[in-house]
Amino acid sequence: MSKMSHGPRARSGMKLMKGVRERGMPPITRFLREFQVGERVAIDIDPSQHSGMPHHRFQGRVGIVIGMQGRAYLVEVKEGSVRKVIIASPVHLKKVQ
């Protein structure tokens, strides 16, 4: 019997799986999205794009953009009573009203 994997994508198969009609690379406009500081965004991980992918425990969480780090955005997310800063590429973020 092999050992259990403890990698960053361990036990996330169903969570990081695309639907049949969503397969393949995302459109270029998702890479070029821009967000302003203070804007609310939802973390929606695109499994086909590995760079700038946040940990799968933050899938579906809503946070606030607090800055940029290179081409990625810094998003502050509340997890329990702790506030965490997530580094995520714009392809993994969606605007929330």
N, C-alpha and C positions, 0 to 999 in steps of 0.2 A: 504494500500500500504506500502511496506517495504522501509526502507531507503537504499540509494545507498551505496555500499561498497566502502571504501577508502583504502583498503589493498594494499600491494605491488604488487599483481598480478591482481588488478582491471582493467577491460576492456582490457585484454590481451589474451582472449580466442583463437582467430585465430592465433595470433602471436606465442603463446607457445603451439601449437598443433602439434603433430607428424602426419606423413602420415600413411596410413593404414599398409604399409609394414615395417615401421620403429618402430612400437610399441614395448614396453618392455624395458629392461635395456640395456645400451650400452655395447659393449665388454670391457673387462678389460684393453686392451691396451690404451683406451682413458683416463683412470684414471692414467696411468703410463707415459703419455707424459711429455717430458722435454723441456723447452724453455730456451734460453740464454738471458741474459740482453742485451737490445738493439735490440732484434728481433721483427719484426712486426707480430702481431697476429690479427685475426678477432674474435670478440665475437659472438659465435654461441651457443645460449642457448639450453641445452638439458633439456626439461621439466620433464623428468623422474627422474632426479637427483637434489634434492633440495638444498643440501649443496654446498656452494660456488657459488650460482646462483646470477649473477648480476641483476640489475633492468632491466626490459624489454625495457626501453627506449634506452638501449645501444645495443640491438640486431642488428647485422650486422655492427657495428662500427669497425673500424680498429684503433689499438693503438700500443704502444711500451711497451714492458716488461721493467720495471724499477727495479724490485726486487722480493723478495719472502716474504711471511708472513705465516709461517708454511708450509703446503703443497700447499697453494694457491699462485697465482702470483699477483703482483701489476702491473696493466696495466694503462698507461697514455693515456687518450682519450681526443680529443679536441671536445668540445661541444659549437658551436658558437665561441666566442673569449676566452672562459674559458677552461683551461686544468683541467681535473678531473682525480683522481686516483681511479681505480676500483679494487676491490679485487675479483678474480675469480678463481675457481677451474680449473685444466687443462682439465676437461671433457667439459668445456664450451668455450674452446679456440681452434683456428685452426691456423696453420702457413700460412702466406701470403708471396708470393714472391715479 
